[in-house]
């Protein structure tokens, strides 16, 4: 998840804030009606030109604008404001934009109907399948009761829109999911306005335990172990709640909570731009924290492997880092997994969650299996995730910073 900045809606009349339950912005409420001089001009135009005038007006509307980096903004049409509120921790909006239904917190897109599955499938399925492969090779799948293999237990930090849990629950090996999120308002808003992301069917799933609380505190105090830990959390920004969840101290604890030999940790890692931004820092914050996140994980785990995927609604490629213990050959095996091996696992293990509707108005309520239950991830796309660009690899190789509680690195 992402977090930063403020939410602005730009009209030809200027900047307005949004604090309304639902407001649909009609096409006729456009430049001529928002600008007095334009309206006056329109009234004096010959009636024969009305069609042309209306056509020009239709090019103007409300806009949603989001900061991507210093000097770079993403701007798109805004058609509907479904919900806007302030929780104890952040501002929360649900809007309709170019990318469809969109969840925004503190001015940053968390996920959009157009491509939320790109982010969530990439975050979830590589580490869960890799845990299963590690479990098989380490002999953790012994006995009749374990014949389906690992992972069986999964911890999710954050994930308030519920789509990460939705993807985890597609794995038939999983027996227990613990999700800890700090903000109950995000969860309630997502249940009401984003049912396609998972909604009530995920929250009430028999394998699911939802806890409102601090992920850092929970993992520091728990006696439970997990096969996979997934951190779907806000970026490390100043005064943000997620800073401690990117530190060496937290990663050290996470390593102890993972199942030996087959445990896998994964975190979202912010911008994974194919080519570095022209301006990497504003002097105090960084556009990308992927390199130091990876560096910090390598001080705790044998392997920390970055991967990326294009997420159009985020305005750039997005990064993740997966970490685990094992031999160097296992690290190469993860990256070079044969497409057929992954596709076989998908057919054996994946099934959509009953009752979760699909995007784009489909009334499907689950029952899809194998490749039909996934929109992006398969054997071929797996290889693409780990094929980092040369500029990004150079950026990672040249970075030696470590993130600690005393010395955090803040993201733009």
C-alpha positions as CSV (number, residue, x, y, z in Angstrom):
1,X,0.0,0.0,0.0
2,X,1.0,3.6,-0.5
3,X,0.7,6.7,1.6
4,X,1.6,10.3,1.1
5,X,0.6,13.9,0.4
6,X,-2.9,15.3,0.1
7,X,-5.9,14.7,-2.1
8,X,-6.8,17.4,-4.5
9,X,-9.6,17.7,-6.9
10,X,-8.9,20.3,-9.6
11,X,-11.6,22.1,-11.6
12,X,-11.4,25.1,-13.9
13,X,-12.6,27.1,-10.9
14,X,-9.7,26.0,-8.8
15,X,-8.9,23.4,-6.1
16,X,-11.6,22.0,-3.9
17,X,-11.4,19.5,-1.0
18,X,-13.8,16.5,-0.7
19,X,-15.7,15.5,2.4
20,X,-19.0,14.1,1.1
21,X,-20.6,10.7,1.2
22,X,-21.3,10.4,-2.5
23,X,-21.3,12.9,-5.3
24,X,-21.6,12.2,-9.0
25,X,-20.1,14.8,-11.3
26,X,-22.3,15.1,-14.4
27,X,-20.8,15.7,-17.8
28,X,-22.7,19.0,-18.2
29,X,-21.1,20.5,-15.1
30,X,-18.1,21.7,-17.1
31,X,-16.0,24.7,-17.9
32,X,-18.7,27.0,-19.2
33,X,-20.8,26.5,-16.0
34,X,-17.8,26.8,-13.6
35,X,-16.3,29.9,-15.2
36,X,-18.4,33.0,-15.3
37,X,-16.6,34.5,-18.3
38,X,-16.9,31.3,-20.2
39,X,-20.6,31.1,-19.4
40,X,-21.2,34.7,-20.5
41,X,-19.3,34.0,-23.7
42,X,-21.4,30.9,-24.3
43,X,-24.7,32.7,-24.0
44,X,-23.7,35.1,-26.7
45,X,-22.7,32.4,-29.2
46,X,-24.9,31.8,-32.2
47,X,-27.2,28.8,-31.6
48,X,-25.8,27.1,-34.7
49,X,-22.6,26.5,-32.7
50,X,-24.2,24.9,-29.7
51,X,-23.1,21.4,-30.6
52,X,-19.5,22.5,-31.0
53,X,-19.6,24.3,-27.7
54,X,-21.0,21.3,-25.9
55,X,-18.4,19.1,-27.4
56,X,-15.6,21.4,-26.2
57,X,-17.2,21.6,-22.7
58,X,-17.2,17.8,-22.5
59,X,-13.4,17.9,-22.6
60,X,-13.4,19.6,-19.2
61,X,-14.3,18.1,-15.8
62,X,-13.1,17.5,-12.3
63,X,-9.7,15.9,-12.0
64,X,-7.9,13.7,-9.5
65,X,-4.2,14.7,-9.1
66,X,-1.6,12.6,-7.3
67,X,2.1,13.3,-6.6
68,X,4.4,10.5,-8.0
69,X,7.8,12.2,-7.4
70,X,9.4,15.7,-7.2
71,X,7.9,17.6,-10.1
72,X,5.8,14.7,-11.4
73,X,2.1,14.3,-11.0
74,X,-0.5,11.9,-12.2
75,X,-3.7,13.6,-13.4
76,X,-6.9,12.0,-14.5
77,X,-10.7,12.6,-14.8
78,X,-12.7,12.2,-11.7
79,X,-16.3,11.1,-12.2
80,X,-17.7,10.2,-8.8
81,X,-16.8,10.6,-5.1
82,X,-18.4,7.7,-3.3
83,X,-17.0,8.3,0.1
84,X,-14.6,10.6,2.0
85,X,-13.7,10.5,5.7
86,X,-11.0,11.0,8.2
87,X,-10.0,8.1,10.5
88,X,-7.8,8.4,13.5
89,X,-4.8,7.6,11.2
90,X,-5.5,8.9,7.7
91,X,-7.9,10.4,5.2
92,X,-9.8,7.8,3.2
93,X,-11.6,8.3,-0.1
94,X,-13.3,6.0,-2.6
95,X,-13.6,7.6,-6.0
96,X,-14.2,6.7,-9.6
97,X,-11.4,7.7,-12.0
98,X,-9.9,6.7,-15.3
99,X,-8.9,3.5,-13.6
100,X,-12.4,2.7,-12.2
101,X,-13.3,2.4,-8.6
102,X,-10.3,3.5,-6.6
103,X,-9.3,3.5,-2.9
104,X,-7.2,6.5,-1.8
105,X,-5.6,7.1,1.6
106,X,-3.8,10.4,2.4
107,X,-3.7,11.3,-1.2
108,X,-2.2,8.1,-2.6
109,X,-3.9,5.4,-4.6
110,X,-3.9,2.1,-2.7
111,X,-5.6,0.1,-5.5
112,X,-7.9,0.5,-8.4
113,X,-10.4,-1.8,-10.1
114,X,-8.5,-1.6,-13.4
115,X,-5.3,-3.3,-12.0
116,X,-5.6,-4.1,-8.3
117,X,-5.1,-7.8,-9.2
118,X,-1.7,-7.0,-10.7
119,X,-0.4,-5.7,-7.4
120,X,-2.1,-8.3,-5.2
121,X,-1.4,-11.4,-7.3
122,X,2.3,-10.3,-7.6
123,X,2.6,-9.7,-3.8
124,X,0.9,-13.0,-2.8
125,X,1.5,-15.9,-5.2
126,X,5.3,-15.9,-5.7
127,X,6.0,-16.2,-1.9
128,X,3.2,-18.7,-1.3
129,X,4.3,-21.0,-4.1
130,X,7.9,-20.6,-3.2
131,X,7.2,-21.6,0.4
132,X,5.5,-24.7,-0.9
133,X,8.5,-25.6,-3.0
134,X,10.9,-25.0,-0.1
135,X,8.7,-27.1,2.1
136,X,8.8,-30.0,-0.3
137,X,12.6,-29.8,-0.7
138,X,13.2,-29.6,3.0
139,X,11.0,-32.5,3.9
140,X,8.4,-30.4,5.8
141,X,5.5,-32.2,4.1
142,X,5.5,-35.5,5.9
143,X,2.5,-37.7,6.7
144,X,-1.0,-38.0,5.4
145,X,-2.2,-34.9,7.2
146,X,0.3,-32.8,5.3
147,X,-0.1,-34.3,1.9
148,X,-1.4,-31.0,0.5
149,X,1.9,-29.3,1.5
150,X,2.8,-25.8,2.6
151,X,2.1,-23.0,3.2
152,X,-0.5,-23.7,5.9
153,X,-0.3,-20.5,8.0
154,X,0.0,-17.0,6.6
155,X,0.3,-13.7,8.4
156,X,-0.7,-10.4,6.7
157,X,0.4,-7.1,8.0
158,X,-1.9,-4.3,6.7
159,X,-4.0,-5.2,3.7
160,X,-7.0,-3.2,4.8
161,X,-8.8,-3.4,1.4
162,X,-8.9,-7.2,1.9
163,X,-7.6,-8.2,-1.6
164,X,-4.3,-9.6,-0.2
165,X,-6.3,-12.0,2.0
166,X,-8.5,-12.8,-0.9
167,X,-5.5,-14.0,-2.9
168,X,-4.1,-16.0,0.0
169,X,-7.4,-17.8,0.5
170,X,-7.2,-19.0,-3.1
171,X,-4.5,-21.5,-2.0
172,X,-6.1,-24.8,-0.9
173,X,-3.0,-25.6,1.3
174,X,-3.7,-22.6,3.6
175,X,-5.5,-23.5,6.8
176,X,-5.1,-20.3,8.8
177,X,-4.7,-16.6,7.9
178,X,-4.1,-13.9,10.5
179,X,-4.5,-10.3,9.2
180,X,-3.5,-7.4,11.5
181,X,-4.4,-3.9,10.3
182,X,-4.2,-0.7,12.3
183,X,-7.2,1.2,10.8
184,X,-10.7,-0.3,11.1
185,X,-12.2,2.5,9.1
186,X,-10.3,1.4,5.9
187,X,-11.7,-2.1,6.4
188,X,-15.3,-1.0,6.9
189,X,-15.1,1.4,3.9
190,X,-13.6,-1.4,1.8
191,X,-16.3,-3.8,2.8
192,X,-19.0,-1.3,1.8
193,X,-17.6,0.2,-1.4
194,X,-15.1,-2.4,-2.6
195,X,-16.8,-5.8,-2.3
196,X,-14.9,-7.0,-5.4
197,X,-11.7,-6.8,-3.4
198,X,-12.9,-9.4,-0.9
199,X,-15.4,-7.7,1.4
200,X,-17.5,-9.6,3.8
201,X,-16.8,-13.0,2.2
202,X,-13.1,-12.6,3.1
203,X,-13.7,-11.1,6.6
204,X,-16.1,-13.9,7.5
205,X,-14.1,-16.8,5.9
206,X,-13.6,-19.7,8.3
207,X,-9.9,-19.7,7.8
208,X,-9.6,-15.9,8.4
209,X,-8.8,-14.1,11.7
210,X,-9.0,-10.4,11.4
211,X,-7.3,-8.3,14.2
212,X,-7.5,-4.6,14.5
213,X,-4.1,-3.6,15.9
214,X,-0.4,-2.9,15.3
215,X,1.4,-5.5,13.1
216,X,4.7,-4.6,14.7
217,X,3.5,-5.2,18.2
218,X,1.6,-8.4,17.2
219,X,4.7,-10.0,15.7
220,X,6.9,-8.9,18.5
221,X,4.7,-10.5,21.0
222,X,3.2,-13.6,19.3
223,X,4.2,-17.2,20.1
224,X,2.8,-18.4,16.8
225,X,4.9,-19.3,13.8
226,X,3.9,-18.7,10.1
227,X,4.9,-20.3,6.8
228,X,4.6,-16.9,5.0
229,X,4.6,-13.3,6.3
230,X,3.2,-10.7,3.9
231,X,3.6,-7.0,4.6
232,X,1.0,-5.0,2.6
233,X,1.6,-1.8,4.4
234,X,2.0,2.0,3.9
235,X,5.2,3.4,2.6
236,X,7.8,4.6,5.2
237,X,6.9,8.3,5.3
238,X,7.6,10.8,8.0
239,X,5.0,10.5,10.9
240,X,3.5,7.5,9.1
241,X,2.6,4.3,11.0
242,X,4.7,2.0,8.8
243,X,8.2,3.2,9.4
244,X,9.1,0.6,12.0
245,X,7.9,-2.2,9.7
246,X,10.8,-1.6,7.3
247,X,13.6,-1.7,9.9
248,X,16.3,-4.3,10.6
249,X,14.8,-4.8,14.1
250,X,11.4,-5.8,12.7
251,X,12.9,-8.1,10.1
252,X,15.0,-9.8,12.8
253,X,11.8,-10.6,14.7
254,X,10.0,-11.7,11.5
255,X,12.7,-14.2,10.7
256,X,12.2,-15.8,14.2
257,X,8.5,-16.1,13.6
258,X,8.8,-17.9,10.3
259,X,8.7,-21.7,10.0
260,X,12.3,-23.0,9.7
261,X,13.5,-24.1,6.2
262,X,10.2,-23.2,4.4
263,X,9.4,-19.8,5.8
264,X,9.2,-16.9,3.3
265,X,8.9,-13.2,4.0
266,X,7.7,-10.6,1.5
267,X,7.0,-6.9,1.6
268,X,5.8,-4.3,-0.8
269,X,8.8,-2.0,-1.4
270,X,7.5,1.1,-3.2
271,X,8.6,2.4,-6.6
272,X,10.5,-0.1,-8.7
273,X,10.8,2.2,-11.7
274,X,12.3,0.6,-14.9
275,X,14.5,3.7,-15.3
276,X,15.3,5.8,-12.3
277,X,13.4,9.0,-11.8
278,X,15.4,12.1,-13.0
279,X,15.1,13.4,-9.4
280,X,15.6,10.6,-6.9
281,X,15.3,12.8,-3.8
282,X,13.9,16.1,-2.6
283,X,16.7,16.4,-0.1
284,X,14.8,14.7,2.8
285,X,12.9,11.8,1.2
286,X,13.5,9.3,-1.5
287,X,11.4,8.4,-4.5
288,X,12.4,4.8,-4.2
289,X,13.2,2.8,-1.0
290,X,13.5,-0.6,-2.7
291,X,17.3,-0.7,-2.6
292,X,17.7,0.0,1.2
293,X,14.7,-2.3,2.0
294,X,16.5,-5.1,0.1
295,X,19.8,-4.3,1.8
296,X,18.2,-4.4,5.2
297,X,16.6,-7.8,4.6
298,X,20.0,-9.2,3.4
299,X,21.4,-8.5,6.9
300,X,18.8,-10.9,8.4
301,X,18.0,-13.5,5.7
302,X,20.3,-15.5,3.5
303,X,18.5,-14.2,0.4
304,X,16.5,-11.0,-0.4
305,X,15.3,-11.0,-4.0
306,X,13.6,-8.0,-5.5
307,X,10.9,-8.1,-8.2
308,X,8.7,-5.6,-9.9
309,X,5.5,-5.3,-11.9
310,X,3.9,-2.4,-13.8
311,X,0.9,-0.9,-12.0
312,X,-0.7,1.7,-14.2
313,X,-2.8,3.3,-11.5
314,X,0.3,3.9,-9.4
315,X,1.9,5.7,-12.3
316,X,5.0,3.4,-12.5
317,X,6.4,-0.1,-11.9
318,X,6.0,-1.2,-8.3
319,X,8.6,-3.1,-6.3
320,X,8.5,-6.1,-3.8
321,X,11.2,-7.9,-1.9
322,X,11.0,-11.6,-1.0
323,X,13.4,-13.0,1.7
324,X,14.2,-16.5,2.9
325,X,16.9,-18.7,4.2
326,X,18.6,-21.4,2.1
327,X,21.4,-22.2,-0.3
328,X,22.5,-20.0,-3.2
329,X,21.2,-22.6,-5.6
330,X,17.7,-22.2,-4.1
331,X,17.8,-18.4,-4.8
332,X,18.6,-19.1,-8.5
333,X,15.9,-21.7,-8.6
334,X,13.2,-19.2,-7.5
335,X,14.1,-16.9,-10.3
336,X,14.5,-19.6,-12.9
337,X,11.4,-21.7,-12.0
338,X,10.1,-23.4,-15.2
339,X,6.8,-22.0,-16.3
340,X,5.4,-25.5,-16.4
341,X,6.2,-26.1,-12.7
342,X,4.3,-23.0,-11.6
343,X,1.4,-23.7,-13.9
344,X,1.1,-27.2,-12.5
345,X,1.0,-25.8,-8.9
346,X,-1.6,-23.3,-10.0
347,X,-3.9,-26.0,-11.4
348,X,-3.4,-28.1,-8.2
349,X,-3.7,-25.5,-5.6
350,X,-5.7,-22.4,-6.7
351,X,-9.5,-21.8,-6.5
352,X,-11.4,-18.5,-6.3
353,X,-13.0,-17.5,-3.0
354,X,-16.8,-18.3,-2.9
355,X,-19.0,-15.3,-2.8
356,X,-16.5,-12.6,-3.9
357,X,-17.9,-10.8,-7.0
358,X,-15.6,-10.0,-9.9
359,X,-14.7,-6.6,-11.2
360,X,-16.5,-5.0,-14.2
361,X,-20.0,-6.0,-13.1
362,X,-19.6,-9.8,-13.3
363,X,-21.9,-11.7,-11.0
364,X,-19.6,-14.6,-10.6
365,X,-19.5,-15.9,-7.0
366,X,-16.4,-18.1,-7.1
367,X,-15.8,-21.7,-8.2
368,X,-13.1,-20.9,-10.7
369,X,-10.1,-23.1,-10.5
370,X,-6.5,-23.1,-11.6
371,X,-5.5,-20.5,-14.2
372,X,-9.1,-19.3,-14.5
373,X,-8.9,-18.0,-10.9
374,X,-6.0,-15.7,-11.6
375,X,-5.9,-12.7,-13.9
376,X,-2.1,-12.1,-14.1
377,X,0.1,-14.6,-12.4
378,X,1.3,-17.8,-14.2
379,X,4.5,-19.4,-15.2
380,X,5.4,-16.9,-17.9
381,X,4.6,-13.8,-15.9
382,X,6.6,-15.2,-13.0
383,X,9.8,-14.9,-15.0
384,X,8.9,-11.4,-16.1
385,X,8.5,-10.3,-12.5
386,X,12.2,-11.1,-11.7
387,X,13.6,-9.6,-14.9
388,X,14.8,-6.3,-13.5
389,X,16.0,-3.6,-15.8
390,X,19.7,-2.7,-16.0
391,X,19.3,0.8,-14.5
392,X,17.3,-0.7,-11.5
393,X,19.9,-3.4,-11.0
394,X,22.7,-0.8,-11.0
395,X,20.7,1.3,-8.5
396,X,20.4,-1.6,-6.2
397,X,24.1,-2.6,-6.5
398,X,25.3,0.9,-5.7
399,X,23.2,1.3,-2.6
400,X,24.6,0.2,0.8
401,X,22.1,1.8,3.2
402,X,20.4,-0.1,6.1
403,X,17.1,0.9,7.6
404,X,16.9,0.9,11.4
405,X,14.7,2.4,14.1
406,X,17.3,5.0,14.8
407,X,18.2,5.6,11.1
408,X,15.0,5.2,9.0
409,X,14.9,6.2,5.3
410,X,11.8,8.1,4.4
411,X,10.0,7.8,1.1
412,X,8.6,10.8,-0.9
